[in-house]
Amino acid sequence: MTCQMPERIEYEGQSLTMYSEPLQDKLPRTARYGEHRDAPDVPYPFEVSCSALWRGYVGHWRIEDDRLYLVEIVAQTPTGEDASIRTLFPNADGAVFANWYTGDLSIERGQIIGRVDGYYLNVYEESVTLKVKSGVVVRKRVRRNQVPKESDW
């Protein structure tokens, strides 16, 4: 499987890699990751044209005052136009509070210390998990990572 491009998040003054996809719950299930399911009459809003980006977009996010915001979407529509936050949120004027999202955010920080097989492959010095409920951070956990064993590669 091709390593997927991660999301980006501004957190504690740093621009970091995020291995979570909070926008997925707002997208139609048709063509998600190149699959057709559920409601085939609902078009997928982004062009999926790269094996390293099956979701068709990269979201840029920010945690501010313990709230999760969508700051930018980098993508193209199926007609070849540049997509933006307004592609999904037509009335948006700037960042959008992600009140639809409940789940964990997996944020990586520090240097890459190894690689393992899997969806994203890179292992960073530190992993931060933020538990989010309706767009609000309710808990934080930080884990120092170990250099992966060669058998994990």
N, CA, C and O of each residue as an XYZ file, in Angstrom:
612
protein
N       0.842     -1.183      0.000
C       0.000      0.000      0.000
C       0.884      1.242      0.000
O       1.902      1.296      0.689
N       0.486      2.219     -0.769
C       1.223      3.469     -0.849
C       1.021      4.287      0.419
O      -0.102      4.423      0.906
N       2.096      4.824      0.942
C       2.030      5.707      2.096
C       1.149      6.911      1.744
O       1.335      7.523      0.692
N       0.203      7.250      2.606
C      -0.722      8.350      2.358
C      -0.184      9.671      2.906
O       0.489      9.702      3.936
N      -0.494     10.764      2.198
C      -0.116     12.092      2.679
C      -0.936     12.404      3.932
O      -2.161     12.283      3.912
N      -0.280     12.798      5.008
C      -1.015     13.078      6.244
C      -1.665     14.457      6.220
O      -1.350     15.302      5.383
N      -2.568     14.655      7.148
C      -3.145     15.966      7.397
C      -2.101     16.815      8.124
O      -1.104     16.284      8.613
N      -2.321     18.114      8.198
C      -1.445     19.028      8.933
C      -2.260     19.705     10.022
O      -3.451     19.968      9.852
N      -1.596     19.987     11.160
C      -2.291     20.661     12.261
C      -1.341     21.622     12.958
O      -0.172     21.309     13.181
N      -1.856     22.787     13.295
C      -1.130     23.751     14.124
C      -1.507     23.446     15.573
O      -2.672     23.533     15.961
N      -0.495     23.087     16.362
C      -0.748     22.701     17.740
C       0.416     23.151     18.605
O       1.574     22.855     18.311
N       0.104     23.860     19.662
C       1.100     24.370     20.601
C       2.240     25.102     19.880
O       3.416     24.901     20.181
N       1.863     25.944     18.935
C       2.833     26.787     18.233
C       3.646     26.095     17.151
O       4.584     26.687     16.617
N       3.307     24.856     16.815
C       4.051     24.126     15.790
C       3.102     23.643     14.687
O       1.927     23.370     14.934
N       3.635     23.544     13.479
C       2.919     22.912     12.378
C       3.358     21.456     12.346
O       4.531     21.160     12.118
N       2.405     20.539     12.578
C       2.737     19.138     12.787
C       1.962     18.219     11.850
O       0.984     18.615     11.215
N       2.434     16.980     11.788
C       1.779     15.925     11.037
C       0.654     15.338     11.882
O       0.823     15.097     13.077
N      -0.495     15.111     11.251
C      -1.611     14.487     11.959
C      -2.060     13.268     11.170
O      -2.315     13.353      9.969
N      -2.155     12.138     11.851
C      -2.559     10.886     11.221
C      -4.035     10.573     11.471
O      -4.416      9.406     11.556
N      -4.845     11.587     11.584
C      -6.297     11.439     11.722
C      -6.940     12.246     10.604
O      -6.316     13.139     10.031
N      -8.187     11.926     10.301
C      -8.888     12.574      9.195
C     -10.271     13.038      9.647
O     -11.273     12.415      9.297
N     -10.340     14.121     10.417
C     -11.613     14.564     10.985
C     -12.651     14.988      9.958
O     -13.841     15.030     10.270
N     -12.233     15.298      8.758
C     -13.170     15.753      7.730
C     -13.972     14.602      7.139
O     -15.027     14.832      6.549
N     -13.499     13.374      7.285
C     -14.164     12.239      6.629
C     -15.639     12.104      7.001
O     -16.444     11.693      6.165
N     -16.006     12.437      8.224
C     -17.406     12.314      8.628
C     -18.311     13.349      7.964
O     -19.533     13.206      7.997
N     -17.738     14.379      7.366
C     -18.525     15.409      6.681
C     -18.655     15.142      5.178
O     -19.392     15.844      4.485
N     -17.947     14.134      4.675
C     -17.938     13.867      3.240
C     -18.931     12.777      2.882
O     -19.204     11.888      3.688
N     -19.474     12.845      1.665
C     -20.358     11.749      1.238
C     -19.571     10.449      1.166
O     -18.379     10.458      0.861
N     -20.222      9.352      1.441
C     -19.546      8.066      1.469
C     -19.261      7.517      0.074
O     -18.548      6.522     -0.054
N     -19.787      8.126     -0.947
C     -19.492      7.656     -2.295
C     -18.054      7.964     -2.630
O     -17.581      9.069     -2.364
N     -17.366      7.037     -3.191
C     -15.985      7.188     -3.670
C     -14.984      7.495     -2.570
O     -13.844      7.853     -2.867
N     -15.377      7.367     -1.311
C     -14.407      7.597     -0.241
C     -13.282      6.589     -0.396
O     -13.526      5.383     -0.429
N     -12.067      7.069     -0.491
C     -10.887      6.236     -0.710
C     -11.022      5.399     -1.975
O     -10.517      4.278     -2.042
N     -11.706      5.947     -2.978
C     -11.804      5.251     -4.251
C     -12.857      4.160     -4.285
O     -12.989      3.466     -5.293
N     -13.608      3.993     -3.209
C     -14.641      2.962     -3.167
C     -16.001      3.599     -3.413
O     -16.227      4.758     -3.066
N     -16.898      2.834     -4.013
C     -18.267      3.309     -4.230
C     -19.181      2.546     -3.287
O     -19.264      1.320     -3.345
N     -19.860      3.273     -2.426
C     -20.765      2.634     -1.487
C     -21.826      3.612     -1.023
O     -21.699      4.820     -1.225
N     -22.834      3.108     -0.423
C     -23.948      3.849      0.158
C     -24.764      4.609     -0.886
O     -25.662      4.028     -1.496
N     -24.475      5.885     -1.105
C     -25.341      6.729     -1.931
C     -24.639      7.156     -3.220
O     -24.069      8.245     -3.276
N     -24.671      6.312     -4.260
C     -23.909      6.624     -5.471
C     -24.357      7.885     -6.193
O     -23.639      8.371     -7.067
N     -25.537      8.437     -5.852
C     -26.001      9.661     -6.504
C     -25.426     10.922     -5.867
O     -25.654     12.019     -6.378
N     -24.690     10.798     -4.770
C     -24.064     11.950     -4.109
C     -22.616     12.019     -4.570
O     -21.829     11.121     -4.270
N     -22.252     13.080     -5.302
C     -20.876     13.138     -5.824
C     -19.853     13.433     -4.736
O     -20.116     14.175     -3.790
N     -18.690     12.835     -4.896
C     -17.569     13.126     -4.001
C     -16.998     14.464     -4.425
O     -16.799     14.675     -5.621
N     -16.723     15.393     -3.495
C     -16.366     16.764     -3.866
C     -14.936     16.959     -4.361
O     -14.613     18.026     -4.885
N     -14.062     15.945     -4.206
C     -12.658     16.119     -4.553
C     -12.221     15.107     -5.601
O     -12.729     13.987     -5.653
N     -11.286     15.512     -6.423
C     -10.700     14.623     -7.418
C      -9.705     13.696     -6.734
O      -8.793     14.158     -6.047
N      -9.873     12.407     -6.916
C      -8.946     11.417     -6.365
C      -8.073     10.959     -7.519
O      -8.486     10.133     -8.333
N      -6.864     11.499     -7.584
C      -6.027     11.244     -8.754
C      -4.619     10.772     -8.411
O      -3.742     10.743     -9.274
N      -4.404     10.404     -7.151
C      -3.059     10.044     -6.714
C      -3.156      8.894     -5.718
O      -3.957      8.943     -4.785
N      -2.341      7.861     -5.917
C      -2.399      6.717     -5.005
C      -1.897      7.069     -3.605
O      -2.141      6.315     -2.663
N      -1.202      8.196     -3.448
C      -0.738      8.635     -2.127
C      -1.755      9.561     -1.450
O      -1.487     10.120     -0.387
N      -2.934      9.715     -2.087
C      -3.947     10.604     -1.520
C      -5.345     10.125     -1.926
O      -6.062     10.806     -2.659
N      -5.712      8.949     -1.438
C      -7.007      8.369     -1.798
C      -8.175      9.204     -1.328
O      -9.259      9.107     -1.902
N      -7.993     10.039     -0.284
C      -9.111     10.867      0.150
C      -9.275     12.096     -0.731
O     -10.311     12.758     -0.673
N      -8.261     12.419     -1.556
C      -8.391     13.497     -2.528
C      -8.098     14.891     -2.005
O      -8.223     15.857     -2.758
N      -7.720     15.030     -0.768
C      -7.464     16.351     -0.190
C      -6.474     16.224      0.953
O      -6.251     15.136      1.482
N      -5.885     17.351      1.326
C      -5.131     17.460      2.570
C      -5.775     18.584      3.364
O      -5.872     19.718      2.895
N      -6.210     18.255      4.566
C      -6.790     19.257      5.449
C      -5.714     19.882      6.320
O      -4.794     19.208      6.782
N      -5.847     21.171      6.530
C      -4.977     21.894      7.457
C      -5.867     22.339      8.620
O      -6.902     22.974      8.416
N      -5.452     21.999      9.830
C      -6.250     22.163     11.034
C      -5.507     23.006     12.057
O      -4.307     23.250     11.927
N      -6.239     23.453     13.084
C      -5.624     24.217     14.171
C      -6.388     23.906     15.461
O      -7.615     23.803     15.466
N      -5.635     23.759     16.548
C      -6.237     23.699     17.879
C      -6.037     25.078     18.489
O      -4.909     25.551     18.625
N      -7.132     25.711     18.851
C      -7.086     27.039     19.470
C      -8.085     27.059     20.617
O      -9.266     26.770     20.422
N      -7.616     27.398     21.804
C      -8.476     27.400     22.997
C      -9.210     26.070     23.147
O     -10.405     26.032     23.442
N      -8.462     24.966     22.935
C      -8.991     23.604     23.050
C     -10.140     23.311     22.082
O     -10.973     22.447     22.354
N     -10.187     24.012     20.974
C     -11.202     23.766     19.947
C     -10.504     23.445     18.630
O      -9.474     24.036     18.304
N     -11.073     22.505     17.877
C     -10.524     22.074     16.601
C     -11.158     22.866     15.459
O     -12.380     22.946     15.336
N     -10.290     23.450     14.625
C     -10.759     24.233     13.481
C     -10.155     23.694     12.191
O      -8.981     23.325     12.150
N     -10.961     23.652     11.148
C     -10.475     23.403      9.799
C     -10.066     24.751      9.229
O     -10.884     25.666      9.131
N      -8.795     24.872      8.852
C      -8.237     26.150      8.422
C      -8.164     26.241      6.897
O      -8.367     27.308      6.317
N      -7.872     25.105      6.257
C      -7.684     25.118      4.805
C      -7.867     23.702      4.262
O      -7.598     22.718      4.951
N      -8.327     23.621      3.023
C      -8.389     22.362      2.293
C      -7.569     22.541      1.026
O      -7.788     23.489      0.271
N      -6.630     21.640      0.788
C      -5.840     21.656     -0.439
C      -6.326     20.477     -1.277
O      -6.122     19.319     -0.915
N      -6.968     20.787     -2.399
C      -7.561     19.750     -3.244
C      -8.014     20.367     -4.559
O      -7.954     21.580     -4.761
N      -8.466     19.494     -5.436
C      -9.122     19.936     -6.663
C     -10.477     19.262     -6.743
O     -10.661     18.142     -6.267
N     -11.424     19.960     -7.351
C     -12.747     19.381     -7.574
C     -12.668     18.452     -8.785
O     -11.690     18.506     -9.531
N     -13.662     17.611     -8.994
C     -13.655     16.735    -10.172
C     -13.620     17.502    -11.508
O     -13.263     16.930    -12.538
N     -13.989     18.788    -11.492
C     -13.928     19.595    -12.714
C     -12.575     20.279    -12.895
O     -12.376     21.018    -13.860
N     -11.634     20.033    -11.958
C     -10.287     20.574    -12.085
C     -10.065     21.917    -11.425
O      -8.967     22.467    -11.514
N     -11.073     22.459    -10.766
C     -10.921     23.736    -10.070
C     -10.285     23.511     -8.699
O     -10.411     22.430     -8.124
N      -9.602     24.531     -8.174
C      -9.067     24.437     -6.822
C     -10.217     24.414     -5.831
O     -11.124     25.243     -5.905
N     -10.182     23.481     -4.916
C     -11.190     23.399     -3.862
C     -10.759     24.293     -2.702
O      -9.602     24.705     -2.613
N     -11.696     24.581     -1.827
C     -11.412     25.373     -0.628
C     -12.390     24.948      0.456
O     -13.206     24.049      0.251
N     -12.306     25.589      1.592
C     -13.262     25.316      2.658
C     -14.684     25.560      2.158
O     -15.608     24.841      2.538
N     -14.858     26.554      1.323
C     -16.199     26.873      0.808
C     -16.774     25.796     -0.109
O     -17.975     25.788     -0.378
N     -15.924     24.887     -0.588
C     -16.426     23.759     -1.364
C     -17.380     22.930     -0.506
O     -18.397     22.445     -1.002
N     -17.059     22.766      0.769
C     -17.903     21.998      1.687
C     -18.766     22.864      2.591
O     -19.848     22.455      3.011
N     -18.282     24.057      2.885
C     -18.979     24.967      3.789
C     -19.178     26.297      3.061
O     -18.411     27.235      3.280
N     -20.197     26.396      2.198
C     -20.366     27.579      1.340
C     -20.472     28.902      2.087
O     -20.104     29.942      1.540
N     -20.961     28.891      3.315
C     -21.126     30.132      4.080
C     -19.925     30.467      4.946
O     -19.957     31.445      5.693
N     -18.867     29.673      4.859
C     -17.696     29.883      5.715
C     -16.965     31.166      5.341
O     -16.803     31.496      4.166
N     -16.535     31.870      6.365
C     -15.708     33.057      6.183
C     -14.478     32.874      7.062
O     -14.383     33.454      8.143
N     -13.536     32.059      6.586
C     -12.357     31.735      7.380
C     -12.443     30.319      7.913
O     -13.103     29.462      7.326
N     -11.767     30.079      9.039
C     -11.702     28.750      9.641
C     -13.092     28.297     10.097
O     -13.948     29.111     10.443
N     -13.289     26.965     10.086
C     -14.572     26.377     10.475
C     -14.368     25.528     11.730
O     -13.508     24.648     11.754
N     -15.158     25.794     12.770
C     -15.123     24.999     13.991
C     -15.645     23.601     13.665
O     -16.740     23.458     13.122
N     -14.869     22.576     13.993
C     -15.190     21.188     13.637
C     -16.109     20.549     14.671
O     -15.751     19.535     15.271
N     -17.276     21.121     14.884
C     -18.210     20.620     15.893
C     -18.793     19.251     15.534
O     -19.401     18.610     16.391
N     -18.625     18.791     14.305
C     -19.095     17.477     13.889
C     -18.173     16.350     14.355
O     -18.568     15.184     14.368
N     -16.943     16.703     14.738
C     -15.952     15.658     14.990
C     -15.899     15.234     16.449
O     -15.726     16.057     17.348
N     -16.052     13.936     16.664
C     -15.822     13.299     17.951
C     -14.924     12.103     17.695
O     -15.257     11.229     16.894
N     -13.796     12.064     18.369
C     -12.852     10.965     18.180
C     -11.471     11.385     18.643
O     -11.310     12.399     19.322
N     -10.479     10.596     18.268
C      -9.098     10.876     18.655
C      -8.344     11.517     17.500
O      -8.526     11.146     16.340
N      -7.498     12.479     17.832
C      -6.555     13.052     16.871
C      -5.181     12.500     17.211
O      -4.741     12.571     18.359
N      -4.510     11.952     16.214
C      -3.173     11.401     16.403
C      -2.169     12.351     15.764
O      -2.074     12.444     14.540
N      -1.424     13.050     16.606
C      -0.489     14.090     16.165
C       0.928     13.623     16.447
O       1.218     13.109     17.527
N       1.800     13.802     15.478
C       3.190     13.370     15.617
C       4.084     14.597     15.692
O       3.886     15.565     14.958
N       5.078     14.551     16.592
C       6.012     15.674     16.667
C       7.421     15.179     16.976
O       7.631     14.071     17.468
N       8.380     16.061     16.662
C       9.788     15.699     16.800
C      10.317     15.186     15.469
O       9.696     15.359     14.421
N      11.473     14.555     15.541
C      12.124     14.012     14.344
C      11.556     12.626     14.019
O      11.049     11.927     14.896
N      11.650     12.250     12.756
C      11.309     10.888     12.364
C      12.418      9.979     12.878
O      13.592     10.197     12.580
N      12.046      8.952     13.655
C      13.049      8.062     14.241
C      13.022      6.669     13.612
O      13.854      5.823     13.940
N      12.080      6.431     12.720
C      12.015      5.125     12.063
C      10.811      5.029     11.161
O      10.001      5.950     11.057
N      10.719      3.901     10.520
C       9.605      3.631      9.619
C       9.105      2.220      9.873
O       9.881      1.313     10.171
N       7.789      2.051      9.750
C       7.201      0.721      9.851
C       6.153      0.582      8.753
O       5.636      1.577      8.244
N       5.851     -0.651      8.398
C       4.798     -0.875      7.415
C       3.479     -0.395      7.994
O       3.239     -0.483      9.198
N       2.654      0.099      7.138
C       1.350      0.557      7.574
C       0.886      1.709      6.725
O       1.462      2.005      5.677
N      -0.148      2.349      7.182
C      -0.814      3.377      6.407
C       0.063      4.613      6.195
O       0.092      5.153      5.089
N       0.772      5.070      7.219
C       1.583      6.280      7.105
C       3.082      6.034      7.197
O       3.854      6.857      6.707
N       3.512      4.973      7.784
C       4.887      4.498      7.796
C       5.862      5.203      8.734
O       6.689      4.512      9.330
N       5.830      6.498      8.909
C       6.831      7.190      9.724
C       6.523      7.095     11.219
O       5.367      7.165     11.636
N       7.576      6.934     12.010
C       7.465      6.966     13.470
C       8.245      8.188     13.941
O       9.422      8.343     13.615
N       7.591      9.050     14.705
C       8.205     10.270     15.217
C       8.615     10.075     16.673
O       8.223      9.103     17.318
N       9.413     11.018     17.181
C       9.881     10.945     18.568
C       8.729     10.896     19.566
O       8.817     10.222     20.593
N       7.654     11.607     19.263
C       6.568     11.732     20.218
C       5.223     11.667     19.501
O       5.060     12.213     18.409
N       4.272     10.998     20.126
C       2.897     10.943     19.630
C       1.990     11.601     20.653
O       2.064     11.299     21.844
N       1.143     12.491     20.193
C       0.169     13.155     21.044
C      -1.212     12.691     20.587
O      -1.539     12.765     19.402
N      -2.007     12.218     21.520
C      -3.380     11.849     21.206
C      -4.300     12.810     21.935
O      -4.251     12.941     23.158
N      -5.145     13.483     21.153
C      -6.143     14.383     21.723
C      -7.507     13.748     21.558
O      -7.909     13.419     20.441
N      -8.213     13.575     22.642
C      -9.592     13.087     22.573
C     -10.477     14.308     22.388
O     -10.421     15.258     23.170
N     -11.294     14.271     21.345
C     -12.130     15.410     20.970
C     -13.593     14.989     21.037
O     -13.964     13.911     20.573
N     -14.412     15.849     21.619
C     -15.854     15.614     21.661
C     -16.559     16.840     21.100
O     -16.452     17.937     21.649
N     -17.280     16.644     20.004
C     -17.999     17.733     19.331
C     -17.084     18.927     19.071
O     -17.482     20.078     19.251
N     -15.846     18.636     18.644
C     -14.897     19.675     18.276
C     -14.076     20.249     19.411
O     -13.221     21.102     19.174
N     -14.312     19.804     20.646
C     -13.620     20.351     21.813
C     -12.682     19.282     22.388
O     -13.083     18.139     22.610
N     -11.426     19.677     22.623
C     -10.450     18.762     23.218
C     -10.814     18.534     24.678
O     -10.916     19.481     25.459
N     -11.010     17.264     25.041
C     -11.394     16.939     26.417
C     -10.297     16.187     27.167
O     -10.354     16.076     28.392
N      -9.288     15.665     26.442
C      -8.197     14.946     27.101
C      -6.991     14.908     26.175
O      -7.126     14.928     24.952
N      -5.806     14.854     26.783
C      -4.543     14.803     26.038
C      -3.659     13.719     26.619
O      -3.559     13.578     27.838
N      -3.014     12.946     25.742
C      -2.045     11.932     26.166
C      -0.804     12.066     25.285
O      -0.910     12.172     24.064
N       0.373     12.062     25.914
C       1.640     12.172     25.187
C       2.440     10.898     25.417
O       2.562     10.425     26.547
N       2.986     10.346     24.330
C       3.784      9.124     24.417
C       5.110      9.329     23.697
O       5.145      9.781     22.552
N       6.206      8.992     24.383
C       7.532      8.982     23.745
C       7.662      7.670     22.990
O       7.430      6.605     23.562
N       8.024      7.727     21.735
C       8.130      6.529     20.914
C       9.531      5.951     20.932
O      10.506      6.667     21.164
N       9.628      4.668     20.688
C      10.893      3.949     20.581
C      11.241      3.794     19.105
O      10.358      3.775     18.246
N      12.515      3.687     18.826
C      12.955      3.389     17.462
C      12.420      1.999     17.119
O      12.666      1.047     17.859
N      11.683      1.870     15.995
C      11.117      0.554     15.659
C      12.212     -0.472     15.396
O      13.278     -0.143     14.875
N      11.930     -1.727     15.769
C      12.844     -2.821     15.464
C      12.803     -3.089     13.964
O      11.785     -2.868     13.308
N      13.899     -3.556     13.445
C      13.959     -3.839     12.008
C      12.867     -4.820     11.593
O      12.383     -4.763     10.463
N      12.477     -5.715     12.493
C      11.424     -6.689     12.169
C      10.067     -6.012     11.948
O       9.180     -6.599     11.329
N       9.896     -4.770     12.454
C       8.648     -4.026     12.255
C       8.613     -3.326     10.901
O       7.551     -2.870     10.478
N       9.742     -3.231     10.216
C       9.798     -2.489      8.957
C       9.084     -3.220      7.873
O       9.028     -2.743      6.740
